[in-house]
Amino acid sequence: MGDGILLKPKKPFPETKLDDVAGCLKYQGKPKTLEDMDNAIRQGVEKS
């Protein structure tokens, strides 16, 4: 389509909410603090 590609799902799937999928990927380790997360975001932005 024009300058791009249109992708459509082969089989539509039901809409999900965060509460439906939260925790489905298990994390093993020390919980991250808000400061840890802010630092990770800052590092990602600085790399861009």
C-alpha positions in Angstrom: 0.0 0.0 0.0 1.7 3.2 -1.1 5.1 3.4 0.7 4.3 0.6 3.2 2.9 -2.8 3.9 -0.4 -3.6 5.5 -0.3 -6.6 7.9 -3.5 -8.2 9.0 -3.8 -11.1 11.6 -4.7 -14.4 10.0 -7.1 -15.2 12.8 -8.5 -12.4 14.9 -8.0 -12.8 18.6 -10.0 -11.5 21.5 -9.0 -8.1 23.0 -7.0 -8.5 26.2 -6.4 -6.2 29.2 -3.3 -5.8 31.2 -4.9 -7.5 34.2 -5.4 -10.6 31.9 -1.8 -10.9 31.1 0.1 -9.3 34.0 2.5 -11.8 35.5 2.5 -14.2 32.6 6.2 -13.7 32.2 7.8 -14.7 35.4 10.8 -12.7 36.7 13.2 -14.4 39.0 15.5 -12.1 40.9 15.5 -9.1 43.2 12.5 -6.7 42.5 13.5 -3.6 40.6 13.0 -0.2 42.3 11.5 2.8 40.6 15.0 4.3 40.6 16.3 1.2 38.8 13.5 1.6 36.2 14.1 5.3 35.8 17.8 4.7 35.2 17.1 2.1 32.6 14.8 4.4 30.7 17.3 7.2 30.9 20.0 4.9 29.5 17.8 3.9 26.7 17.0 7.5 25.8 20.6 8.5 25.9 21.5 5.7 23.4 18.9 6.9 20.9 
